Amino acid sequence: MNRSLSVLSWNVHLTTFAHGNRYVVEQMEQLDKPDVICLQEYVDGADATTKDWFENNGYEIIFLPFAVFPKDSRISQGVMVAAKKTLKASLTTHVLRSDGPRAFRRFNNIRGLAEAVVTFDKDKKLHIINVH
């Protein structure tokens, strides 16, 4: 099987999401819908715009929060991986380290990664690892 796979990796920056997720969706609308999309500093819980875009465009997503914001525990920052549902992909998250609160951060400091493992044919696998 000879197939190409397109991957987008983007550090969207936390401050982008301070004004909502619409910016990310507007940028992704200009792309040819990559097979796998890796976002760093994605903010979950601010609004559902980005998640809705992924769902409406045939992606499965996973999210690993690095921090939950103390003022609103529904909002968290982390890494996200989205893969087209037509791919043979398994999506997982891995916590590598959890330091707990720090003096200058009142929230748990978690470090880890999100991974998409895409299977080609029967035994060929491509590991796409998203880490910030």
Disulfide bonds with the S-S distance in Angstrom:
none
